[in-house]
Amino acid sequence: MGFIAFIVLGLIAGAIAKAIMPGEQGGGWFVTMILGVVGAILGGWLGSLLLNVSLGGFFDLRSWLLAIVGSLIVLGIWGAVTGRKRV
């Protein structure tokens, strides 16, 4: 997967994770984009480390699931660090 495709995957995964995560996490669209890209990196790393599954192509379901799960983890950590309440 190319660099631009990876960035786009992270951006979309961050938006999906923010829609899935209950409560208000704070941060605007820029923070969501950054957290999505970081989450995609984390998801790919955890997938290769724990599940022996790596990020495939842009349209690979495993890539999307790993990126979204990674974004959920990063968004949860962001909410805990910034002290936002979750409903």
Gaussian input, Z-matrix of N, CA and C with variables (Angstrom, degrees):
# hf/3-21g

backbone

0 1
 N
 C     1     B1
 C     2     B2     1     A1
 N     3     B3     2     A2     1     D1
 C     4     B4     3     A3     2     D2
 C     5     B5     4     A4     3     D3
 N     6     B6     5     A5     4     D4
 C     7     B7     6     A6     5     D5
 C     8     B8     7     A7     6     D6
 N     9     B9     8     A8     7     D7
 C    10    B10     9     A9     8     D8
 C    11    B11    10    A10     9     D9
 N    12    B12    11    A11    10    D10
 C    13    B13    12    A12    11    D11
 C    14    B14    13    A13    12    D12
 N    15    B15    14    A14    13    D13
 C    16    B16    15    A15    14    D14
 C    17    B17    16    A16    15    D15
 N    18    B18    17    A17    16    D16
 C    19    B19    18    A18    17    D17
 C    20    B20    19    A19    18    D18
 N    21    B21    20    A20    19    D19
 C    22    B22    21    A21    20    D20
 C    23    B23    22    A22    21    D21
 N    24    B24    23    A23    22    D22
 C    25    B25    24    A24    23    D23
 C    26    B26    25    A25    24    D24
 N    27    B27    26    A26    25    D25
 C    28    B28    27    A27    26    D26
 C    29    B29    28    A28    27    D27
 N    30    B30    29    A29    28    D28
 C    31    B31    30    A30    29    D29
 C    32    B32    31    A31    30    D30
 N    33    B33    32    A32    31    D31
 C    34    B34    33    A33    32    D32
 C    35    B35    34    A34    33    D33
 N    36    B36    35    A35    34    D34
 C    37    B37    36    A36    35    D35
 C    38    B38    37    A37    36    D36
 N    39    B39    38    A38    37    D37
 C    40    B40    39    A39    38    D38
 C    41    B41    40    A40    39    D39
 N    42    B42    41    A41    40    D40
 C    43    B43    42    A42    41    D41
 C    44    B44    43    A43    42    D42
 N    45    B45    44    A44    43    D43
 C    46    B46    45    A45    44    D44
 C    47    B47    46    A46    45    D45
 N    48    B48    47    A47    46    D46
 C    49    B49    48    A48    47    D47
 C    50    B50    49    A49    48    D48
 N    51    B51    50    A50    49    D49
 C    52    B52    51    A51    50    D50
 C    53    B53    52    A52    51    D51
 N    54    B54    53    A53    52    D52
 C    55    B55    54    A54    53    D53
 C    56    B56    55    A55    54    D54
 N    57    B57    56    A56    55    D55
 C    58    B58    57    A57    56    D56
 C    59    B59    58    A58    57    D57
 N    60    B60    59    A59    58    D58
 C    61    B61    60    A60    59    D59
 C    62    B62    61    A61    60    D60
 N    63    B63    62    A62    61    D61
 C    64    B64    63    A63    62    D62
 C    65    B65    64    A64    63    D63
 N    66    B66    65    A65    64    D64
 C    67    B67    66    A66    65    D65
 C    68    B68    67    A67    66    D66
 N    69    B69    68    A68    67    D67
 C    70    B70    69    A69    68    D68
 C    71    B71    70    A70    69    D69
 N    72    B72    71    A71    70    D70
 C    73    B73    72    A72    71    D71
 C    74    B74    73    A73    72    D72
 N    75    B75    74    A74    73    D73
 C    76    B76    75    A75    74    D74
 C    77    B77    76    A76    75    D75
 N    78    B78    77    A77    76    D76
 C    79    B79    78    A78    77    D77
 C    80    B80    79    A79    78    D78
 N    81    B81    80    A80    79    D79
 C    82    B82    81    A81    80    D80
 C    83    B83    82    A82    81    D81
 N    84    B84    83    A83    82    D82
 C    85    B85    84    A84    83    D83
 C    86    B86    85    A85    84    D84
 N    87    B87    86    A86    85    D85
 C    88    B88    87    A87    86    D86
 C    89    B89    88    A88    87    D87
 N    90    B90    89    A89    88    D88
 C    91    B91    90    A90    89    D89
 C    92    B92    91    A91    90    D90
 N    93    B93    92    A92    91    D91
 C    94    B94    93    A93    92    D92
 C    95    B95    94    A94    93    D93
 N    96    B96    95    A95    94    D94
 C    97    B97    96    A96    95    D95
 C    98    B98    97    A97    96    D96
 N    99    B99    98    A98    97    D97
 C   100   B100    99    A99    98    D98
 C   101   B101   100   A100    99    D99
 N   102   B102   101   A101   100   D100
 C   103   B103   102   A102   101   D101
 C   104   B104   103   A103   102   D102
 N   105   B105   104   A104   103   D103
 C   106   B106   105   A105   104   D104
 C   107   B107   106   A106   105   D105
 N   108   B108   107   A107   106   D106
 C   109   B109   108   A108   107   D107
 C   110   B110   109   A109   108   D108
 N   111   B111   110   A110   109   D109
 C   112   B112   111   A111   110   D110
 C   113   B113   112   A112   111   D111
 N   114   B114   113   A113   112   D112
 C   115   B115   114   A114   113   D113
 C   116   B116   115   A115   114   D114
 N   117   B117   116   A116   115   D115
 C   118   B118   117   A117   116   D116
 C   119   B119   118   A118   117   D117
 N   120   B120   119   A119   118   D118
 C   121   B121   120   A120   119   D119
 C   122   B122   121   A121   120   D120
 N   123   B123   122   A122   121   D121
 C   124   B124   123   A123   122   D122
 C   125   B125   124   A124   123   D123
 N   126   B126   125   A125   124   D124
 C   127   B127   126   A126   125   D125
 C   128   B128   127   A127   126   D126
 N   129   B129   128   A128   127   D127
 C   130   B130   129   A129   128   D128
 C   131   B131   130   A130   129   D129
 N   132   B132   131   A131   130   D130
 C   133   B133   132   A132   131   D131
 C   134   B134   133   A133   132   D132
 N   135   B135   134   A134   133   D133
 C   136   B136   135   A135   134   D134
 C   137   B137   136   A136   135   D135
 N   138   B138   137   A137   136   D136
 C   139   B139   138   A138   137   D137
 C   140   B140   139   A139   138   D138
 N   141   B141   140   A140   139   D139
 C   142   B142   141   A141   140   D140
 C   143   B143   142   A142   141   D141
 N   144   B144   143   A143   142   D142
 C   145   B145   144   A144   143   D143
 C   146   B146   145   A145   144   D144
 N   147   B147   146   A146   145   D145
 C   148   B148   147   A147   146   D146
 C   149   B149   148   A148   147   D147
 N   150   B150   149   A149   148   D148
 C   151   B151   150   A150   149   D149
 C   152   B152   151   A151   150   D150
 N   153   B153   152   A152   151   D151
 C   154   B154   153   A153   152   D152
 C   155   B155   154   A154   153   D153
 N   156   B156   155   A155   154   D154
 C   157   B157   156   A156   155   D155
 C   158   B158   157   A157   156   D156
 N   159   B159   158   A158   157   D157
 C   160   B160   159   A159   158   D158
 C   161   B161   160   A160   159   D159
 N   162   B162   161   A161   160   D160
 C   163   B163   162   A162   161   D161
 C   164   B164   163   A163   162   D162
 N   165   B165   164   A164   163   D163
 C   166   B166   165   A165   164   D164
 C   167   B167   166   A166   165   D165
 N   168   B168   167   A167   166   D166
 C   169   B169   168   A168   167   D167
 C   170   B170   169   A169   168   D168
 N   171   B171   170   A170   169   D169
 C   172   B172   171   A171   170   D170
 C   173   B173   172   A172   171   D171
 N   174   B174   173   A173   172   D172
 C   175   B175   174   A174   173   D173
 C   176   B176   175   A175   174   D174
 N   177   B177   176   A176   175   D175
 C   178   B178   177   A177   176   D176
 C   179   B179   178   A178   177   D177
 N   180   B180   179   A179   178   D178
 C   181   B181   180   A180   179   D179
 C   182   B182   181   A181   180   D180
 N   183   B183   182   A182   181   D181
 C   184   B184   183   A183   182   D182
 C   185   B185   184   A184   183   D183
 N   186   B186   185   A185   184   D184
 C   187   B187   186   A186   185   D185
 C   188   B188   187   A187   186   D186
 N   189   B189   188   A188   187   D187
 C   190   B190   189   A189   188   D188
 C   191   B191   190   A190   189   D189
 N   192   B192   191   A191   190   D190
 C   193   B193   192   A192   191   D191
 C   194   B194   193   A193   192   D192
 N   195   B195   194   A194   193   D193
 C   196   B196   195   A195   194   D194
 C   197   B197   196   A196   195   D195
 N   198   B198   197   A197   196   D196
 C   199   B199   198   A198   197   D197
 C   200   B200   199   A199   198   D198
 N   201   B201   200   A200   199   D199
 C   202   B202   201   A201   200   D200
 C   203   B203   202   A202   201   D201
 N   204   B204   203   A203   202   D202
 C   205   B205   204   A204   203   D203
 C   206   B206   205   A205   204   D204
 N   207   B207   206   A206   205   D205
 C   208   B208   207   A207   206   D206
 C   209   B209   208   A208   207   D207
 N   210   B210   209   A209   208   D208
 C   211   B211   210   A210   209   D209
 C   212   B212   211   A211   210   D210
 N   213   B213   212   A212   211   D211
 C   214   B214   213   A213   212   D212
 C   215   B215   214   A214   213   D213
 N   216   B216   215   A215   214   D214
 C   217   B217   216   A216   215   D215
 C   218   B218   217   A217   216   D216
 N   219   B219   218   A218   217   D217
 C   220   B220   219   A219   218   D218
 C   221   B221   220   A220   219   D219
 N   222   B222   221   A221   220   D220
 C   223   B223   222   A222   221   D221
 C   224   B224   223   A223   222   D222
 N   225   B225   224   A224   223   D223
 C   226   B226   225   A225   224   D224
 C   227   B227   226   A226   225   D225
 N   228   B228   227   A227   226   D226
 C   229   B229   228   A228   227   D227
 C   230   B230   229   A229   228   D228
 N   231   B231   230   A230   229   D229
 C   232   B232   231   A231   230   D230
 C   233   B233   232   A232   231   D231
 N   234   B234   233   A233   232   D232
 C   235   B235   234   A234   233   D233
 C   236   B236   235   A235   234   D234
 N   237   B237   236   A236   235   D235
 C   238   B238   237   A237   236   D236
 C   239   B239   238   A238   237   D237
 N   240   B240   239   A239   238   D238
 C   241   B241   240   A240   239   D239
 C   242   B242   241   A241   240   D240
 N   243   B243   242   A242   241   D241
 C   244   B244   243   A243   242   D242
 C   245   B245   244   A244   243   D243
 N   246   B246   245   A245   244   D244
 C   247   B247   246   A246   245   D245
 C   248   B248   247   A247   246   D246
 N   249   B249   248   A248   247   D247
 C   250   B250   249   A249   248   D248
 C   251   B251   250   A250   249   D249
 N   252   B252   251   A251   250   D250
 C   253   B253   252   A252   251   D251
 C   254   B254   253   A253   252   D252
 N   255   B255   254   A254   253   D253
 C   256   B256   255   A255   254   D254
 C   257   B257   256   A256   255   D255
 N   258   B258   257   A257   256   D256
 C   259   B259   258   A258   257   D257
 C   260   B260   259   A259   258   D258

   B1=1.4392
   B2=1.5212
   B3=1.3011
   B4=1.4483
   B5=1.5236
   B6=1.3116
   B7=1.4566
   B8=1.5267
   B9=1.3184
   B10=1.4663
   B11=1.5249
   B12=1.3111
   B13=1.4667
   B14=1.5258
   B15=1.3249
   B16=1.4599
   B17=1.5274
   B18=1.3328
   B19=1.4628
   B20=1.5320
   B21=1.3164
   B22=1.4711
   B23=1.5182
   B24=1.3216
   B25=1.4623
   B26=1.5200
   B27=1.3132
   B28=1.4607
   B29=1.5167
   B30=1.3184
   B31=1.4631
   B32=1.5210
   B33=1.3118
   B34=1.4630
   B35=1.5251
   B36=1.3323
   B37=1.4646
   B38=1.5243
   B39=1.3241
   B40=1.4642
   B41=1.5181
   B42=1.3165
   B43=1.4617
   B44=1.5271
   B45=1.3221
   B46=1.4678
   B47=1.5197
   B48=1.3311
   B49=1.4692
   B50=1.5223
   B51=1.3246
   B52=1.4606
   B53=1.5265
   B54=1.3295
   B55=1.4610
   B56=1.5240
   B57=1.3382
   B58=1.4602
   B59=1.5209
   B60=1.3362
   B61=1.4639
   B62=1.5292
   B63=1.3455
   B64=1.4634
   B65=1.5288
   B66=1.3105
   B67=1.4564
   B68=1.5119
   B69=1.3289
   B70=1.4523
   B71=1.5191
   B72=1.3262
   B73=1.4527
   B74=1.5209
   B75=1.3011
   B76=1.4518
   B77=1.5121
   B78=1.3012
   B79=1.4570
   B80=1.5123
   B81=1.2704
   B82=1.4527
   B83=1.5086
   B84=1.3058
   B85=1.4613
   B86=1.5138
   B87=1.3472
   B88=1.4623
   B89=1.5240
   B90=1.3307
   B91=1.4667
   B92=1.5183
   B93=1.3333
   B94=1.4676
   B95=1.5215
   B96=1.3239
   B97=1.4660
   B98=1.5258
   B99=1.3130
   B100=1.4674
   B101=1.5224
   B102=1.3406
   B103=1.4676
   B104=1.5247
   B105=1.3216
   B106=1.4670
   B107=1.5110
   B108=1.3242
   B109=1.4672
   B110=1.5220
   B111=1.3345
   B112=1.4732
   B113=1.5324
   B114=1.3293
   B115=1.4638
   B116=1.5188
   B117=1.3219
   B118=1.4644
   B119=1.5266
   B120=1.3196
   B121=1.4729
   B122=1.5231
   B123=1.3444
   B124=1.4629
   B125=1.5267
   B126=1.3323
   B127=1.4656
   B128=1.5142
   B129=1.3197
   B130=1.4672
   B131=1.5100
   B132=1.3297
   B133=1.4719
   B134=1.5237
   B135=1.3354
   B136=1.4665
   B137=1.5244
   B138=1.3338
   B139=1.4620
   B140=1.5107
   B141=1.3228
   B142=1.4647
   B143=1.5229
   B144=1.3244
   B145=1.4594
   B146=1.5223
   B147=1.3272
   B148=1.4639
   B149=1.5243
   B150=1.3191
   B151=1.4632
   B152=1.5149
   B153=1.3243
   B154=1.4524
   B155=1.5341
   B156=1.3434
   B157=1.4579
   B158=1.5196
   B159=1.3021
   B160=1.4577
   B161=1.5198
   B162=1.3285
   B163=1.4518
   B164=1.5162
   B165=1.3073
   B166=1.4573
   B167=1.5116
   B168=1.3016
   B169=1.4524
   B170=1.5160
   B171=1.3142
   B172=1.4560
   B173=1.5231
   B174=1.2991
   B175=1.4631
   B176=1.5289
   B177=1.3133
   B178=1.4596
   B179=1.5327
   B180=1.3261
   B181=1.4558
   B182=1.5254
   B183=1.3329
   B184=1.4706
   B185=1.5210
   B186=1.3034
   B187=1.4647
   B188=1.5225
   B189=1.3033
   B190=1.4606
   B191=1.5245
   B192=1.3317
   B193=1.4700
   B194=1.5255
   B195=1.3218
   B196=1.4645
   B197=1.5222
   B198=1.3192
   B199=1.4662
   B200=1.5240
   B201=1.3225
   B202=1.4627
   B203=1.5190
   B204=1.3281
   B205=1.4665
   B206=1.5289
   B207=1.3059
   B208=1.4598
   B209=1.5166
   B210=1.3176
   B211=1.4633
   B212=1.5260
   B213=1.3264
   B214=1.4655
   B215=1.5248
   B216=1.3282
   B217=1.4650
   B218=1.5245
   B219=1.3266
   B220=1.4630
   B221=1.5256
   B222=1.3289
   B223=1.4553
   B224=1.5262
   B225=1.3245
   B226=1.4646
   B227=1.5168
   B228=1.3240
   B229=1.4689
   B230=1.5256
   B231=1.3282
   B232=1.4717
   B233=1.5285
   B234=1.3323
   B235=1.4589
   B236=1.5185
   B237=1.3388
   B238=1.4587
   B239=1.5263
   B240=1.3181
   B241=1.4602
   B242=1.5210
   B243=1.3290
   B244=1.4583
   B245=1.5281
   B246=1.3288
   B247=1.4631
   B248=1.5033
   B249=1.2943
   B250=1.4591
   B251=1.5245
   B252=1.3260
   B253=1.4592
   B254=1.5067
   B255=1.3201
   B256=1.4707
   B257=1.5081
   B258=1.3150
   B259=1.4569
   B260=1.5008
   A1=107.88
   A2=116.86
   A3=121.84
   A4=112.46
   A5=115.09
   A6=121.67
   A7=111.56
   A8=117.02
   A9=120.66
   A10=110.41
   A11=118.10
   A12=121.35
   A13=110.45
   A14=117.44
   A15=121.31
   A16=110.42
   A17=117.47
   A18=121.82
   A19=110.34
   A20=116.69
   A21=120.84
   A22=110.22
   A23=117.34
   A24=121.28
   A25=110.47
   A26=117.60
   A27=121.35
   A28=112.51
   A29=117.23
   A30=120.80
   A31=111.32
   A32=116.10
   A33=120.33
   A34=110.50
   A35=117.37
   A36=120.82
   A37=110.78
   A38=117.71
   A39=120.85
   A40=112.01
   A41=116.74
   A42=120.63
   A43=111.24
   A44=117.08
   A45=120.97
   A46=110.20
   A47=117.23
   A48=120.69
   A49=110.67
   A50=117.69
   A51=120.40
   A52=110.66
   A53=117.58
   A54=120.81
   A55=111.46
   A56=117.37
   A57=121.65
   A58=111.46
   A59=117.22
   A60=122.55
   A61=110.03
   A62=117.32
   A63=119.20
   A64=111.40
   A65=116.19
   A66=121.07
   A67=111.85
   A68=114.68
   A69=120.79
   A70=108.54
   A71=116.58
   A72=121.21
   A73=112.26
   A74=118.31
   A75=120.57
   A76=110.72
   A77=115.22
   A78=119.11
   A79=110.33
   A80=116.46
   A81=121.46
   A82=111.75
   A83=114.67
   A84=120.12
   A85=111.30
   A86=117.66
   A87=120.04
   A88=111.13
   A89=116.92
   A90=121.17
   A91=109.84
   A92=116.67
   A93=120.07
   A94=111.30
   A95=116.82
   A96=120.07
   A97=110.97
   A98=116.89
   A99=120.67
   A100=110.23
   A101=117.01
   A102=120.20
   A103=111.38
   A104=117.61
   A105=120.85
   A106=112.27
   A107=117.14
   A108=120.37
   A109=110.14
   A110=116.83
   A111=120.26
   A112=109.92
   A113=116.45
   A114=120.68
   A115=112.79
   A116=116.96
   A117=120.15
   A118=110.75
   A119=116.05
   A120=119.90
   A121=109.87
   A122=116.44
   A123=120.51
   A124=111.16
   A125=116.77
   A126=120.41
   A127=112.46
   A128=116.90
   A129=120.26
   A130=112.05
   A131=116.20
   A132=120.15
   A133=110.67
   A134=117.50
   A135=120.19
   A136=111.86
   A137=116.37
   A138=119.87
   A139=112.15
   A140=117.03
   A141=119.43
   A142=111.40
   A143=117.04
   A144=120.45
   A145=112.29
   A146=116.87
   A147=120.98
   A148=114.12
   A149=117.02
   A150=120.40
   A151=113.85
   A152=117.32
   A153=122.88
   A154=110.95
   A155=115.21
   A156=122.34
   A157=106.99
   A158=117.21
   A159=119.79
   A160=110.16
   A161=115.01
   A162=119.53
   A163=108.97
   A164=116.09
   A165=120.58
   A166=109.99
   A167=115.83
   A168=121.02
   A169=111.64
   A170=115.30
   A171=120.93
   A172=111.74
   A173=118.02
   A174=121.80
   A175=112.68
   A176=117.56
   A177=122.06
   A178=109.35
   A179=117.32
   A180=122.17
   A181=111.52
   A182=117.46
   A183=120.33
   A184=111.25
   A185=117.59
   A186=121.35
   A187=110.74
   A188=115.92
   A189=119.89
   A190=111.47
   A191=116.48
   A192=119.35
   A193=111.47
   A194=117.22
   A195=120.22
   A196=111.20
   A197=117.34
   A198=120.90
   A199=111.29
   A200=117.37
   A201=120.36
   A202=111.06
   A203=118.00
   A204=120.70
   A205=110.43
   A206=117.08
   A207=120.14
   A208=111.56
   A209=117.32
   A210=121.11
   A211=111.46
   A212=117.45
   A213=120.19
   A214=111.05
   A215=116.91
   A216=120.93
   A217=110.39
   A218=116.44
   A219=120.51
   A220=110.70
   A221=117.57
   A222=120.80
   A223=111.12
   A224=117.57
   A225=121.09
   A226=111.96
   A227=116.26
   A228=120.24
   A229=109.78
   A230=116.89
   A231=120.93
   A232=110.83
   A233=117.14
   A234=120.92
   A235=112.10
   A236=117.40
   A237=120.65
   A238=111.56
   A239=116.91
   A240=120.74
   A241=111.54
   A242=116.81
   A243=119.44
   A244=112.02
   A245=117.57
   A246=120.77
   A247=114.74
   A248=118.39
   A249=120.99
   A250=109.02
   A251=115.86
   A252=120.50
   A253=109.91
   A254=115.76
   A255=120.79
   A256=108.08
   A257=115.76
   A258=120.73
   A259=109.64
   D1=135.85
   D2=-178.92
   D3=-76.26
   D4=167.65
   D5=-176.78
   D6=-62.86
   D7=-44.93
   D8=-179.53
   D9=-65.97
   D10=-40.93
   D11=177.81
   D12=-63.50
   D13=-37.77
   D14=178.60
   D15=-65.52
   D16=-41.06
   D17=177.96
   D18=-64.06
   D19=-44.65
   D20=179.23
   D21=-63.62
   D22=-41.92
   D23=176.88
   D24=-59.37
   D25=-44.63
   D26=178.99
   D27=-64.40
   D28=-39.74
   D29=179.29
   D30=-63.40
   D31=-46.36
   D32=-179.55
   D33=-68.70
   D34=-40.48
   D35=178.54
   D36=-62.82
   D37=-37.76
   D38=177.25
   D39=-63.94
   D40=-41.20
   D41=178.31
   D42=-66.29
   D43=-40.28
   D44=177.87
   D45=-66.13
   D46=-42.93
   D47=-179.99
   D48=-63.46
   D49=-39.34
   D50=179.17
   D51=-67.01
   D52=-33.23
   D53=176.99
   D54=-71.82
   D55=-32.48
   D56=-179.29
   D57=-77.90
   D58=-40.14
   D59=-174.62
   D60=-68.52
   D61=125.57
   D62=179.97
   D63=-74.21
   D64=154.88
   D65=177.24
   D66=87.09
   D67=-177.46
   D68=-179.98
   D69=-106.71
   D70=121.84
   D71=-177.18
   D72=-92.45
   D73=-13.12
   D74=-177.08
   D75=78.05
   D76=173.54
   D77=-177.42
   D78=81.07
   D79=149.07
   D80=-179.66
   D81=-95.83
   D82=-157.65
   D83=-177.10
   D84=-68.46
   D85=-32.25
   D86=-179.99
   D87=-67.53
   D88=-43.13
   D89=177.96
   D90=-64.40
   D91=-40.36
   D92=177.76
   D93=-60.85
   D94=-40.60
   D95=178.87
   D96=-64.77
   D97=-46.19
   D98=-179.54
   D99=-63.01
   D100=-45.27
   D101=179.22
   D102=-64.15
   D103=-34.43
   D104=177.16
   D105=-65.27
   D106=-42.43
   D107=178.59
   D108=-67.08
   D109=-44.01
   D110=177.20
   D111=-62.50
   D112=-39.91
   D113=178.09
   D114=-64.34
   D115=-37.79
   D116=176.92
   D117=-64.98
   D118=-39.88
   D119=176.59
   D120=-63.82
   D121=-47.13
   D122=179.99
   D123=-62.51
   D124=-43.60
   D125=179.23
   D126=-61.79
   D127=-42.13
   D128=177.08
   D129=-64.90
   D130=-39.96
   D131=179.78
   D132=-67.79
   D133=-46.43
   D134=179.30
   D135=-65.23
   D136=-38.29
   D137=178.23
   D138=-62.79
   D139=-41.06
   D140=179.50
   D141=-74.29
   D142=-32.30
   D143=-177.98
   D144=-77.16
   D145=-49.21
   D146=-173.15
   D147=-92.12
   D148=-36.93
   D149=-173.17
   D150=-108.80
   D151=-3.06
   D152=-177.09
   D153=56.69
   D154=37.09
   D155=178.37
   D156=-123.68
   D157=129.26
   D158=-179.61
   D159=-108.72
   D160=165.75
   D161=175.25
   D162=-66.80
   D163=127.86
   D164=179.42
   D165=-95.40
   D166=-135.04
   D167=178.92
   D168=-79.25
   D169=173.95
   D170=-178.23
   D171=-62.31
   D172=-35.99
   D173=-176.95
   D174=-95.54
   D175=13.07
   D176=178.30
   D177=-82.63
   D178=129.26
   D179=-178.01
   D180=-61.33
   D181=-36.41
   D182=178.69
   D183=-61.54
   D184=-39.28
   D185=178.44
   D186=-61.54
   D187=-44.22
   D188=-179.18
   D189=-66.64
   D190=-44.27
   D191=-179.53
   D192=-63.98
   D193=-44.07
   D194=178.51
   D195=-63.14
   D196=-41.30
   D197=-179.72
   D198=-66.73
   D199=-40.61
   D200=-179.99
   D201=-69.21
   D202=-43.48
   D203=177.84
   D204=-63.07
   D205=-42.52
   D206=176.76
   D207=-62.40
   D208=-39.89
   D209=178.29
   D210=-67.01
   D211=-37.02
   D212=175.76
   D213=-62.91
   D214=-41.44
   D215=178.49
   D216=-63.19
   D217=-47.85
   D218=-179.21
   D219=-64.82
   D220=-39.14
   D221=179.27
   D222=-67.03
   D223=-37.23
   D224=175.49
   D225=-64.64
   D226=-41.58
   D227=176.91
   D228=-65.21
   D229=-42.47
   D230=178.09
   D231=-58.66
   D232=-43.94
   D233=178.90
   D234=-64.41
   D235=-37.23
   D236=178.62
   D237=-70.26
   D238=-38.75
   D239=-178.60
   D240=-71.44
   D241=-41.28
   D242=-177.54
   D243=-82.23
   D244=-8.43
   D245=175.41
   D246=77.86
   D247=22.42
   D248=178.87
   D249=-76.25
   D250=143.76
   D251=177.43
   D252=-79.89
   D253=141.04
   D254=173.86
   D255=-106.42
   D256=135.77
   D257=-178.04
   D258=-97.68

